[in-house]
Amino acid sequence: MSEIASAKINSFGKSPKADFVSPSEQLITLTIGQLQDLITQAVEKAIQPLQDEVESFRATVTRQDEKIVALESTQEHDVNRICLDICQDRQRLTRLESRPSTAPTPIVPLKGEKTIARVAKIDEVLKSRGPTTLKELEHILKISPKEMNRLLAKLDMRRFELHSRPGDDREKVLRLKVQIR
């Protein structure tokens, strides 16, 4: 059986020779300069991709720094513009609040002052002209017939007398009553 096993082992090919040395075990003679060159080349070959990557990172950082500076200046410009806008808006509001309205505010007399003035005017007209129609009084006082009716309701009828014009019942005449002293 050992013969069969040895025959099988021998059948794989030529058997190695006793003086054979594998290439990895061969001795090489190098000078120190050649060894340093080989090591330097190997290190440079191994480091080159890392150096390229570091250079790429540096370029990226430089671009990002430039973007940051540009954004900061833009932001500062925007903040200044917004502050200026707020200041101008406040000034406009102050001007609007302090400015009197453009439409003249009518001076509203105290309640009843117009009526008292109109009654005095009627009294004056009746004293100077005598009995006067309501239409003529409306024209003199520059009031509407509706306002004249309201004014008649306010008149002291102990002093004034309202009657129809003789011959025309449609026209009313106002006159002062005769006062006995």
Secondary structure as GFF3:
##gff-version 3
##sequence-region A 1 181
A	DSSP	alpha_helix	2	10	.	.	.	ID=ss1
A	DSSP	three_ten_helix	23	25	.	.	.	ID=ss2
A	DSSP	alpha_helix	32	98	.	.	.	ID=ss3
A	DSSP	alpha_helix	113	129	.	.	.	ID=ss4
A	DSSP	beta_strand	132	133	.	.	.	ID=ss5
A	DSSP	alpha_helix	134	141	.	.	.	ID=ss6
A	DSSP	alpha_helix	145	154	.	.	.	ID=ss7
A	DSSP	beta_strand	160	165	.	.	.	ID=ss8
A	DSSP	beta_strand	168	176	.	.	.	ID=ss9
###
